């Protein structure tokens, strides 16, 4: 059996790199200030929140070499699923096993500075995602090609259109 390198983890080719079983994610929504505090003070005897279910009983496997595409309407749980896979939030119920590293790189709200160039922002964003300088150097040409920003990469990020920023 041959193994491949997946972000520093040896994974046999016949193993799943992502396994999700019965994944559910609920969010507690508090409609007024102080309700969460009241809930804590009640020691779990009273609920002062509504529950928003983002994901319910989701199961799937992704094998080494496969790609995962996530599509759906606004509010359907796409971002929540990706954040759980990346380890930045946790499920309410179910099991998630990720071998290697999953990065949630298309969240435009974090890691960009309007005064820095596109190149500088790429380096900063990759650093925030935990990449070391050699990983960034290796990945940079692919990011540049994918972004289509070759001619504008040294311009300040704040001069990019909204579509270019994503």
C-alpha angles and dihedrals in degrees: 000000000000123000128208130207114252111180093315097320122107107226121184110234094244094053126096115247093199125030121178120182126183093335116187127173124189127181124206111228118201114197097196137036115264097025094110089051091051089050092053091048091053088060092229095308094113133034119216096177142081118227122234112195109211098173131016129196095329118174130176143133130222117199125209109283095021123115127223119217119190118198132166147116123300109283094020095120103261096131092041091055092049092048090052091049090049091049096240093119133020134233123251090221139356135049130283121187117183118179109201126001128315116194125198097214104161098070099115094189098078139052102020127113118197093212094055124081122253089256092052091048092051090054092046094047092048090050090052088053090057100256119147122226095264091051090049092050090050094048098039098086091052092048091049092049093046093048094051089217099122093126095043102036094110094048120099113274091233089066092062122099118247090259092051091050092058 
